[in-house]
Amino acid sequence: MPSLRVERVATEPGRSQARFVFDVGSPESWLVAERVLQDLPELAEWWPVHGADLALGALDRAEIERRAADRGLLAPRWPERSSDTRRAMLAAVYAKQIGKTVAFCLAAFRQAYAGGRDPGDEETFLLAGAAAEMHPAAIVRAIETRGVSRALDAATAFAVEAGVGALPAIVTPAGEIFTGDDGVEVAAAALAAAAT
């Protein structure tokens, strides 16, 4: 079993909500995405980043398959290839800007790991957009804008500067970082303790 990494970083003034930091190119992020809404004692902000400079999970395929089965998820269908996810994560940032982060990102994760599609492929994130009621032309236009590109770069820089070295991660308002699927329970306990 992989070891759980917990770190403490500087707190961010005025922030009172945990952040779930992820990239759709990480199958372990998919596992966490499927449970983070139910397993944390408070709603976490979904924080899409481009994980090119971060490790993408510690669990191997067999362990992800085992955990997915234990949780009643569809058995993963692994994509034949996984291309760079920058454009998909730009689409996730656009979804965040219009209030559709969770719907879009869950659909993108499911297209990739339940549908076996390349998470970085345009068709994959456009299908996810359709599931989240986002017009494909609007997505394509948005991901070409400087504003969306800068927002993704800023989100990724925040994660790196905060000390996130692997995805998925949960960053608490107190500045603790809990990585991986195993980190969800520990993050939940820390958030519950902080609320009392």
Secondary structure, DSSP 8 states (H G I E B T S, - for coil): -----EEE----TT--S-EEEE-TT-HHHHHHHTTHHHHSSS--EEEE--GGGSEE-S--HHHHHHHHHHTT-------S-----HHHHHHHHHHHHTT-HHHHHHHHHHHHHTS---TTSHHHHHHHHHHTT--HHHHHHHTTSHHHHHHHHHHHHHHHHHT--EESEEE-TTSEEEESTTHHHHHHHHHHHHH-
